[in-house]
Amino acid sequence: MSNKAFKVKHGLELPNGVAVEEFSTDTTLAGNSDNAIPTEKAVKTYADTKASLEDAVAMSIALG
């Protein structure tokens, strides 16, 4: 693969027929879209935040 940018002008269609319209940087994944692919950073931030919240809830329950 070259260093040139990959550009899609009219949507990227995957084999199952879903048209990808954007690469999302939404770290909350709140868009809940079938047409957006989250970036690696968006997914990592979402997972880290979710894990931190679950740890805080577990600690709160443990401390009672």
Secondary structure, 3 states (H helix, E strand, C coil): CCCCCCCCCCCEECCCCCEECEEECCCCCCCCCCCEEECHHHHHHHHHHHHHHHHHHHHHHHHC
